[in-house]
Amino acid sequence: MSYGTDFIWEWLPAQLGLAEVPWWWVMLFLLIGALLIIAAWRLGEGMGSPLDGFHFDIGPSRALAALSVAMATLIFGGVLGPEAPLIVCGTVIGGLVTRNKGPQIQQLGMVLGGMAAIGTILGNPFIAAFMVLEFAAMGAMPRQILIPLFMALASGYLVLTGIGPFAGLGTLDLAVPGLTEVDKLTFVDLFVGVGVAILAAIAVLISRQVGYAVQKIAKARPAPTIIGAALAVGALASIVMVVFDQPYFMVPFSGETAMPTLLAETSAVAALAIFVAKALAYGISLGGGFRGGPIFPATFVGVGVGVFVGLIITSSPMSALVVTGIAASCAAMLKLPFSSGMLALVIGAGAGMVVTPLAIIGAVVGVLLRLAYDKATHHEATAPASTPPA
C-alpha cells in the first residue's frame, strides 16, 4: 500500500514536473479510486461498512474483493484507516489455517488472526488487549476466547520484534512528534480539557451522522454515491489547500502521517478549517462506499480540535489538549473508553504521563456522548460484526 501511495502522490507528480501536488490532482485520483472500487464490486462481496463495527468474518473467498476496495480507498485518498485491510489479512490467514475444521473453529481462527493483525498496526498489543476486554464486557465476545486472543496478540507482536534468527519487520511507533512534555495540570486545564473533549466527540458524532445519511443514499444508488463522495472529499481537500495554503494530505487519507504538520499549525482559523473538513470527509467516506478502518481519522479529528483550542487558549498546554481530543474522539467513534484512553496516551506519549487524567476525562466524555447519541438516533455499532459462539 505504501508503495502505491508513494508512486501516485510523490513519484508521479515529480516525474511530471509538478513542484507540489495541486488540488486538481487530488480530485482526479479520488475519482479514479472511486471508479476502481466500482470495478472491484464485480469481484463479489467484500467487507461491510466501517459504521457497522469491526469485521472478523472475511474469509479467503471474500479476500480479493475486500482488499481490492480497501486498497483503492487507502491509496487514492479515502478518509479511512489501514486497520480494516490488516484485519482482513489476519482473518484470511486464520480461515486458511482452520479450513478443514468445523465452522465454529474456523470462525475462532479468523477472530484470532484478525486481532493479531490489529495489534500490530496499533504498535502496542496491550491496546488491542484492552479492546478485547471491552468487547467481552459488552457481550460482543465470549470470555472463553480471551486467553487465546491474548496469545494471538503476543504472536502477532513477535512478527514485528522478531525471534531467534528472524529479525522481525520492525516495531511501529505511533507517538506523534512535536508534542512537548507537560509538567503539571491546573484546574483551568481540566476545565478546558472537558470543553475539548465535548467538541472532539461532537465532531466525530457529526461524522457518524453524515456517514449514516450518505449510506442511506448509497444503498439505493451505490455507484453514483461513491463518485459523488469522491468529488465531495476532493472539494473539501481543495478548499483547504487553496484557501488555507495546506498540503494535499491534510484532508484525504487516514491522517496519522499528517499529524505533525497539524501540530505545527499556527493559525486557529486554519486548524478549524482542517478539522471541520476532515470530519466531514470522514463522514462521507464512512457511508459513501469506501472501505477501511475507523480509528485513525477519528484520532486526527481529535488532534485538530486540541490544536484549535490550544491556539485560542494559550494558557493551557496544547499537548494535554491534544491527548484529551484523541481520547474523546476515539471513544465517541469506537465506544471503547479504556482502549481510547490508552491509545491517546500512546499517540501523545510526548506529553508525558501527567496528562493521564485528561485522557481518562476525554474518554469518559466521549463514550457518554456516544451513548446519548445512540439512544437518540437508535444507531448502535462498533462491536465486532461477527464473533464465535462460546
C-alpha positions as CSV (number, residue, x, y, z in Angstrom):
1,M,0.0,0.0,0.0
2,S,2.8,2.4,0.9
3,Y,4.5,1.8,-2.5
4,G,1.2,2.6,-4.3
5,T,0.7,5.8,-2.3
6,D,4.3,7.0,-2.9
7,F,4.0,6.2,-6.6
8,I,0.8,8.2,-7.1
9,W,1.3,11.1,-4.7
10,E,5.1,11.6,-4.7
11,W,6.9,9.9,-7.6
12,L,4.4,10.5,-10.4
13,P,3.9,14.3,-9.8
14,A,7.7,14.8,-9.6
15,Q,8.1,13.0,-12.9
16,L,5.5,15.3,-14.5
17,G,7.4,18.4,-13.2
18,L,4.9,19.3,-10.5
19,A,6.6,21.1,-7.6
20,E,3.8,20.1,-5.3
21,V,0.5,18.1,-5.7
22,P,-2.2,20.5,-7.0
23,W,-5.8,20.5,-6.0
24,W,-7.0,19.0,-9.3
25,W,-4.6,16.0,-8.8
26,V,-6.4,15.2,-5.5
27,M,-9.8,15.4,-7.2
28,L,-8.7,13.3,-10.2
29,F,-7.2,10.4,-8.2
30,L,-10.1,10.3,-5.7
31,L,-12.3,9.9,-8.7
32,I,-10.1,7.2,-10.1
33,G,-10.2,5.4,-6.8
34,A,-14.0,5.5,-6.8
35,L,-14.1,4.0,-10.3
36,L,-11.7,1.3,-9.2
37,I,-13.9,0.5,-6.3
38,I,-17.0,0.2,-8.6
39,A,-15.0,-2.2,-10.7
40,A,-13.9,-4.2,-7.7
41,W,-17.6,-4.7,-6.7
42,R,-17.7,-7.2,-9.5
43,L,-15.4,-9.5,-7.6
44,G,-18.1,-10.3,-5.1
45,E,-19.0,-9.4,-1.5
46,G,-16.2,-7.6,0.3
47,M,-16.1,-6.2,3.9
48,G,-19.0,-4.4,5.4
49,S,-19.3,-0.7,6.3
50,P,-17.0,0.7,9.0
51,L,-20.1,2.2,10.5
52,D,-21.2,-1.4,11.4
53,G,-18.1,-2.1,13.5
54,F,-15.0,-4.3,13.1
55,H,-15.4,-7.2,10.7
56,F,-13.8,-10.5,11.6
57,D,-15.8,-12.6,9.2
58,I,-13.9,-12.1,6.0
59,G,-12.7,-15.5,4.8
60,P,-10.5,-16.5,1.9
61,S,-13.4,-16.4,-0.6
62,R,-14.0,-12.7,0.1
63,A,-10.4,-11.6,0.5
64,L,-9.8,-10.4,-3.1
65,A,-13.0,-8.2,-3.2
66,A,-12.4,-6.8,0.3
67,L,-8.7,-6.0,-0.1
68,S,-9.3,-4.5,-3.6
69,V,-11.8,-2.0,-2.3
70,A,-9.7,-1.2,0.7
71,M,-6.5,-0.6,-1.3
72,A,-8.4,1.6,-3.7
73,T,-9.7,3.6,-0.7
74,L,-6.4,4.0,1.1
75,I,-4.1,4.6,-1.8
76,F,-6.3,7.0,-3.6
77,G,-7.2,9.2,-0.7
78,G,-10.3,7.9,1.0
79,V,-10.6,9.1,4.6
80,L,-10.4,5.8,6.4
81,G,-7.6,3.9,8.2
82,P,-5.4,0.9,7.4
83,E,-6.6,-1.3,10.3
84,A,-9.5,-2.9,8.4
85,P,-7.5,-4.4,5.5
86,L,-4.9,-5.7,8.0
87,I,-7.7,-7.4,9.9
88,V,-8.8,-8.9,6.6
89,C,-5.3,-10.3,6.1
90,G,-5.5,-11.8,9.6
91,T,-8.9,-13.3,9.2
92,V,-7.9,-14.8,5.9
93,I,-4.9,-16.5,7.4
94,G,-6.9,-17.7,10.3
95,G,-9.5,-19.1,7.9
96,L,-6.9,-20.9,5.8
97,V,-5.2,-22.4,8.8
98,T,-8.5,-23.8,10.1
99,R,-10.1,-24.5,6.8
100,N,-10.5,-28.3,7.5
101,K,-12.1,-27.7,10.9
102,G,-15.7,-27.0,11.8
103,P,-17.3,-23.6,11.1
104,Q,-17.1,-22.6,14.8
105,I,-13.4,-23.4,15.0
106,Q,-12.8,-21.6,11.7
107,Q,-14.6,-18.5,12.9
108,L,-12.5,-18.6,16.1
109,G,-9.3,-18.8,14.0
110,M,-10.4,-15.8,11.9
111,V,-11.0,-13.7,15.0
112,L,-7.6,-14.7,16.4
113,G,-5.9,-13.8,13.2
114,G,-7.8,-10.5,12.9
115,M,-7.0,-9.4,16.4
116,A,-3.3,-10.3,16.0
117,A,-3.2,-8.1,12.9
118,I,-4.9,-5.1,14.6
119,G,-2.4,-5.5,17.5
120,T,0.5,-4.9,15.0
121,I,-1.0,-1.8,13.4
122,L,-1.6,-0.2,16.8
123,G,2.0,-0.7,17.7
124,N,1.2,-2.0,21.2
125,P,-0.5,-5.3,21.8
126,F,-2.0,-4.0,25.1
127,I,-4.2,-1.5,23.3
128,A,-5.7,-4.4,21.3
129,A,-5.9,-6.4,24.6
130,F,-8.0,-3.6,26.1
131,M,-10.2,-3.7,23.1
132,V,-10.7,-7.5,23.5
133,L,-11.6,-7.0,27.2
134,E,-14.1,-4.2,26.4
135,F,-15.6,-6.4,23.6
136,A,-16.1,-9.1,26.2
137,A,-17.6,-6.7,28.7
138,M,-20.0,-5.5,26.1
139,G,-21.0,-9.1,25.4
140,A,-19.6,-9.0,21.9
141,M,-17.0,-11.7,22.5
142,P,-17.3,-14.7,24.7
143,R,-15.0,-14.8,27.7
144,Q,-13.7,-18.2,26.8
145,I,-11.7,-16.9,23.9
146,L,-9.9,-14.2,25.9
147,I,-6.7,-16.2,26.7
148,P,-6.3,-17.5,23.1
149,L,-6.8,-13.9,21.9
150,F,-4.1,-12.7,24.3
151,M,-1.7,-15.3,23.0
152,A,-2.6,-14.3,19.4
153,L,-1.6,-10.7,20.2
154,A,1.7,-11.9,21.6
155,S,2.3,-14.0,18.4
156,G,1.4,-11.0,16.2
157,Y,3.8,-8.7,18.0
158,L,6.7,-11.2,17.6
159,V,6.3,-10.7,13.9
160,L,7.3,-7.1,14.5
161,T,10.0,-7.6,17.1
162,G,11.4,-10.9,15.7
163,I,12.5,-14.0,17.5
164,G,15.7,-16.2,17.1
165,P,17.2,-15.7,13.7
166,F,14.1,-13.9,12.4
167,A,14.8,-10.2,12.7
168,G,11.2,-9.1,12.6
169,L,9.5,-6.5,10.5
170,G,10.3,-3.6,12.9
171,T,8.1,-2.1,15.6
172,L,5.6,0.7,14.8
173,D,5.9,4.0,16.8
174,L,2.5,5.7,16.9
175,A,3.8,8.6,19.1
176,V,3.3,11.9,17.3
177,P,6.5,14.0,17.2
178,G,6.1,17.7,18.2
179,L,4.3,17.3,21.5
180,T,6.0,18.9,24.5
181,E,6.0,17.3,27.9
182,V,3.6,18.7,30.4
183,D,4.9,19.3,34.0
184,K,1.6,19.6,35.8
185,L,-2.0,20.4,35.2
186,T,-4.1,23.2,36.7
187,F,-7.8,23.4,37.4
188,V,-8.2,25.6,34.4
189,D,-6.5,22.9,32.2
190,L,-9.1,20.3,33.4
191,F,-11.9,22.7,32.6
192,V,-10.6,23.5,29.2
193,G,-10.0,19.8,28.7
194,V,-13.6,19.0,29.2
195,G,-14.5,21.6,26.6
196,V,-12.0,20.0,24.1
197,A,-13.5,16.5,24.9
198,I,-17.0,17.7,24.2
199,L,-16.1,19.4,20.9
200,A,-14.0,16.5,19.7
201,A,-16.7,14.0,20.5
202,I,-19.4,16.1,18.8
203,A,-17.2,16.5,15.7
204,V,-16.8,12.7,15.4
205,L,-20.5,12.1,16.1
206,I,-21.3,14.5,13.3
207,S,-19.0,12.4,11.1
208,R,-21.1,9.3,12.0
209,Q,-24.3,11.1,11.3
210,V,-23.1,12.2,7.9
211,G,-22.0,8.7,7.3
212,Y,-25.4,7.2,8.0
213,A,-27.1,9.8,5.8
214,V,-24.7,9.1,2.9
215,Q,-25.0,5.3,3.5
216,K,-28.8,5.5,3.1
217,I,-28.3,7.1,-0.3
218,A,-25.6,4.6,-1.2
219,K,-27.8,1.6,-0.5
220,A,-30.2,2.8,-3.3
221,R,-27.6,4.1,-5.7
222,P,-24.1,2.8,-4.9
223,A,-22.2,3.8,-8.0
224,P,-23.4,7.5,-8.2
225,T,-22.9,7.8,-4.5
226,I,-19.3,6.8,-4.3
227,I,-18.5,9.0,-7.3
228,G,-20.2,11.9,-5.5
229,A,-18.4,11.0,-2.3
230,A,-15.0,11.1,-4.1
231,L,-15.8,14.5,-5.6
232,A,-17.0,15.8,-2.2
233,V,-13.9,14.7,-0.4
234,G,-11.8,16.2,-3.2
235,A,-13.7,19.5,-3.0
236,L,-13.1,19.7,0.8
237,A,-9.4,19.0,0.3
238,S,-9.2,21.6,-2.5
239,I,-10.8,24.3,-0.3
240,V,-8.3,23.6,2.5
241,M,-5.4,23.5,0.0
242,V,-6.2,26.7,-1.9
243,V,-7.8,28.9,0.7
244,F,-5.6,28.0,3.7
245,D,-2.4,27.0,1.8
246,Q,-2.2,23.5,3.3
247,P,-0.5,20.4,1.8
248,Y,-2.6,17.9,-0.1
249,F,-2.6,15.2,2.6
250,M,-4.4,17.2,5.3
251,V,-7.9,16.2,4.4
252,P,-7.6,12.9,2.3
253,F,-6.1,9.7,3.8
254,S,-6.3,8.3,7.3
255,G,-4.4,11.2,8.8
256,E,-1.7,9.7,11.0
257,T,1.2,10.9,8.9
258,A,-0.3,14.4,8.7
259,M,-0.5,14.9,12.5
260,P,3.0,16.5,12.8
261,T,2.0,19.1,10.2
262,L,-1.2,19.8,12.0
263,L,0.6,20.2,15.3
264,A,2.9,22.8,13.7
265,E,-0.1,24.9,12.6
266,T,0.0,28.5,14.0
267,S,-3.4,29.7,12.7
268,A,-6.5,28.9,14.7
269,V,-8.7,29.6,11.6
270,A,-6.7,27.1,9.5
271,A,-6.8,24.5,12.3
272,L,-10.6,24.9,12.5
273,A,-11.0,24.6,8.7
274,I,-8.8,21.4,8.7
275,F,-10.6,19.5,11.4
276,V,-14.0,20.5,10.2
277,A,-13.1,19.5,6.6
278,K,-11.6,16.2,7.9
279,A,-14.6,15.4,10.0
280,L,-17.0,15.9,7.0
281,A,-14.7,14.0,4.6
282,Y,-14.5,11.3,7.2
283,G,-18.3,11.0,7.4
284,I,-18.6,10.9,3.7
285,S,-16.1,8.2,3.4
286,L,-17.7,6.2,6.2
287,G,-21.0,5.9,4.4
288,G,-20.2,6.6,0.7
289,G,-18.8,3.1,-0.2
290,F,-15.1,3.5,0.7
291,R,-13.8,0.7,2.9
292,G,-11.2,1.0,5.7
293,G,-10.9,1.4,9.4
294,P,-12.5,4.0,11.7
295,I,-9.6,4.6,14.1
296,F,-7.0,6.9,12.7
297,P,-9.2,9.6,11.0
298,A,-11.0,9.9,14.4
299,T,-7.7,10.5,16.1
300,F,-6.8,13.1,13.6
301,V,-10.0,15.0,14.3
302,G,-9.2,14.9,18.0
303,V,-5.7,16.3,17.3
304,G,-7.3,19.0,15.2
305,V,-9.7,20.1,18.0
306,G,-6.8,20.1,20.5
307,V,-4.7,22.3,18.3
308,F,-7.5,24.6,17.5
309,V,-8.4,25.2,21.2
310,G,-4.8,25.3,22.2
311,L,-4.2,28.2,19.7
312,I,-7.1,30.1,21.2
313,I,-6.5,29.4,24.9
314,T,-2.7,29.6,25.0
315,S,-2.5,29.3,28.8
316,S,-3.3,25.6,28.7
317,P,-0.7,23.2,27.3
318,M,-1.6,22.2,23.8
319,S,-0.1,18.7,24.3
320,A,-2.6,18.0,27.1
321,L,-5.5,19.2,25.0
322,V,-4.4,17.1,22.0
323,V,-4.3,13.9,24.2
324,T,-7.8,14.8,25.5
325,G,-9.1,15.3,22.0
326,I,-7.8,12.0,20.8
327,A,-9.3,10.1,23.7
328,A,-12.7,11.8,23.3
329,S,-12.9,11.4,19.5
330,C,-11.8,7.7,19.6
331,A,-14.2,6.9,22.4
332,A,-17.1,8.6,20.6
333,M,-16.3,6.7,17.4
334,L,-15.4,3.3,18.9
335,K,-17.5,3.3,22.1
336,L,-14.4,1.8,23.8
337,P,-13.3,4.2,26.5
338,F,-10.5,2.2,28.1
339,S,-8.9,1.5,24.7
340,S,-9.3,5.1,23.6
341,G,-7.7,6.5,26.7
342,M,-4.7,4.2,26.3
343,L,-4.4,4.9,22.6
344,A,-4.4,8.6,23.3
345,L,-1.6,8.2,25.8
346,V,0.4,6.1,23.3
347,I,-0.1,8.6,20.4
348,G,0.5,11.6,22.7
349,A,3.5,10.0,24.5
350,G,5.5,13.2,24.2
351,A,3.1,14.9,26.6
352,G,4.2,12.6,29.4
353,M,2.1,10.7,31.9
354,V,0.9,13.8,33.7
355,V,-1.8,14.2,31.2
356,T,-3.3,10.7,32.1
357,P,-6.3,12.3,34.0
358,L,-7.2,14.3,30.9
359,A,-7.0,11.2,28.7
360,I,-9.4,9.5,31.1
361,I,-11.7,12.5,31.2
362,G,-11.7,12.7,27.4
363,A,-12.5,9.0,27.0
364,V,-15.4,9.2,29.5
365,V,-16.9,12.3,28.0
366,G,-16.6,10.8,24.5
367,V,-18.3,7.5,25.4
368,L,-21.1,9.3,27.4
369,L,-21.9,11.5,24.4
370,R,-21.8,8.4,22.1
371,L,-24.2,6.6,24.3
372,A,-26.5,9.6,24.3
373,Y,-26.2,9.8,20.5
374,D,-27.1,6.1,20.1
375,K,-30.1,6.5,22.4
376,A,-31.3,9.5,20.4
377,T,-30.7,8.1,16.9
378,H,-31.1,4.3,17.5
379,H,-27.7,3.8,15.8
380,E,-25.5,1.3,17.5
381,A,-22.3,-0.3,16.3
382,T,-18.5,-0.7,16.7
383,A,-18.6,-4.0,18.4
384,P,-17.1,-6.8,16.3
385,A,-19.5,-7.6,13.4
386,S,-19.0,-11.3,13.9
387,T,-17.7,-13.3,16.8
388,P,-17.5,-17.0,17.5
389,P,-20.0,-18.5,19.9
390,A,-18.8,-19.5,23.4
